[in-house]
């Protein structure tokens, strides 16, 4: 399978199964499009009115050589391996868990209008996780991590700083367990910044491997969607705190994470606004919301959103060698191999390697399923009980999803988000269609950026 497209003046051919990327001229671009559909003589006949016949012959020979090398029109060698791995896998009860999303606070001091967590309530009640429950969660993770040494724990909410003492106590407990069990915890924190102060900053910089800072961009955009419960905006309070924290981390190991909606389809301006504030690590993502919500993205918005991604990619290339350069999370892909094949095909590991824990210790496949009782998997005291559900998530990969079969992006997006698939189609083995369209565009832009920088000698 190949995917051909043009972006920012580049003609690009992606060999999907091998991952090889070819930046080509117009002749090669046209010839590749015909190569497996037509005989060589027919290709010559169709192209000789636009290109010299000798050059066409040379290009066809080059294409054949690339095919022989396995970097064009390559075969899919992964499907049988994935199916075999599933057939030979051990009992779900022995599944290795490597990461937990600790819902340390089902409460929040903001009232973000698009919040899937209902201001922290998650279809339930406001609550703070106790130290005892959190400690049991870490014990559960250690007990179910097998031989894996590196474990991940994200302090999530709601707003985790509303339960700050428990966060600190659990980190201290985790550090003690590292020595006892030869494990290493990678702690992360997601915060809206309202309660951020010097003491929190010092602790975070010492203990947290990564921090996610929630901010949507321009003040008018952020304050419209991320107000306090009384309606006042949060921008003025949190931006200076976030700037200080980002600088204290040497502009590394954090993300300013925003959400764009139908209110700001010109979201490139929000990304650039964050960059102009001095932030170097930026992620602004499309909202996922029910179609009836006024801020929800619609199919007719896709062309405008794609234009914004093109605009953003071009600006990133322009800024690359300047002091205003920055990284955009969704344009960061590894074309040299990346994670293992199984990881690329099966996704984030929700429901198997990655679980979410509620304040009272219930286990769900991920934070977006919390409160959906049909996805309750067990609890940190008794372990995973719903092994049938675990099996369903274990079988969730690009080969189990019909929409992924002929999609060029499948080895990059891993089949998309299971929670979004369920929300829009009632099945984790489907795909959220708008999300797919935008993911494909982001991948095209990311590859183009790599091509442009490679052309600059990088």
QUIMOZI-V716145 format. One record per pair of residues at least 6 apart in sequence whose ideal C-beta (glycine too) atoms are under 6 Angstrom apart, sorted by the first residue. I is the first residue (numbers start at 1). J is the second residue. If there is no record, write none. Layout:
BEGIN
I;J, I;J
END
This chain:
BEGIN
1;16, 2;13, 2;15, 3;14, 3;408, 4;13, 5;12, 5;444, 7;444, 7;448, 8;314, 8;448, 10;23, 10;448, 10;451, 11;24, 11;29, 12;23, 13;22, 13;24, 13;32, 14;21, 15;71, 15;72, 15;74, 16;408, 17;74, 17;76, 18;70, 18;71, 18;74, 20;71, 21;335, 21;447, 23;451, 27;51, 27;59, 28;59, 31;59, 34;43, 35;63, 36;73, 40;60, 44;56, 47;56, 66;72, 67;73, 78;341, 79;399, 82;345, 82;397, 82;399, 92;387, 92;390, 92;391, 95;352, 96;146, 96;148, 97;141, 97;144, 97;145, 98;148, 98;353, 99;152, 99;354, 100;137, 100;141, 100;153, 100;355, 100;357, 101;154, 101;156, 101;356, 101;367, 102;153, 102;155, 102;357, 103;156, 103;358, 103;359, 104;129, 104;155, 104;160, 104;163, 104;167, 105;128, 105;157, 105;158, 105;159, 105;160, 105;162, 105;163, 106;120, 106;122, 106;126, 106;127, 106;158, 106;359, 107;120, 107;126, 107;158, 107;162, 108;119, 108;120, 108;158, 108;159, 109;159, 109;194, 110;192, 110;226, 110;234, 111;119, 111;227, 111;229, 112;226, 113;225, 114;287, 114;289, 120;157, 120;158, 122;370, 122;371, 123;371, 124;371, 127;359, 128;163, 129;359, 131;166, 131;169, 133;361, 134;166, 134;170, 135;173, 136;380, 136;381, 137;357, 137;380, 138;174, 140;380, 141;151, 142;181, 145;151, 149;183, 149;184, 150;184, 151;183, 151;185, 152;186, 153;185, 153;187, 154;188, 155;167, 155;189, 156;190, 156;367, 159;192, 160;167, 161;191, 161;195, 171;187, 171;207, 174;185, 178;184, 186;209, 187;207, 187;208, 188;208, 188;209, 188;210, 189;208, 189;211, 190;212, 192;214, 193;213, 193;238, 193;241, 193;242, 196;241, 201;245, 204;211, 205;248, 210;253, 211;254, 212;255, 212;257, 213;242, 213;256, 214;257, 215;256, 215;258, 216;222, 216;225, 216;226, 216;258, 216;259, 217;258, 217;270, 217;273, 217;274, 218;270, 218;273, 219;235, 221;264, 221;270, 222;235, 223;233, 223;235, 226;234, 227;233, 243;278, 246;254, 246;279, 251;280, 254;281, 255;281, 255;283, 256;274, 256;279, 256;282, 257;283, 258;284, 259;285, 259;287, 260;267, 260;284, 261;287, 261;295, 262;295, 262;297, 263;295, 265;301, 265;304, 267;284, 267;308, 268;308, 268;311, 268;312, 270;284, 271;282, 271;284, 271;312, 274;282, 275;326, 280;326, 281;327, 282;326, 282;328, 283;329, 286;297, 286;438, 288;420, 289;296, 297;434, 302;437, 306;441, 309;441, 309;445, 313;445, 313;449, 317;452, 319;325, 330;442, 331;445, 331;446, 331;449, 333;446, 335;450, 344;411, 344;414, 345;397, 345;398, 346;397, 347;414, 347;415, 348;354, 350;365, 350;366, 350;418, 351;365, 351;393, 352;393, 352;394, 355;363, 356;364, 356;366, 356;367, 356;370, 357;380, 358;370, 361;379, 361;380, 361;381, 362;376, 362;379, 363;377, 363;378, 363;379, 364;370, 364;375, 365;375, 365;393, 368;419, 369;375, 369;419, 377;384, 377;386, 377;389, 378;384, 378;385, 384;390, 396;418, 396;428, 398;404, 398;410, 398;415, 400;429, 401;415, 401;429, 401;431, 403;431, 404;410, 404;415, 409;439, 409;440, 409;443, 412;443, 413;439, 416;431, 416;435, 418;428, 420;432, 420;435, 421;428, 421;430, 421;431, 421;432, 422;428, 424;432
END
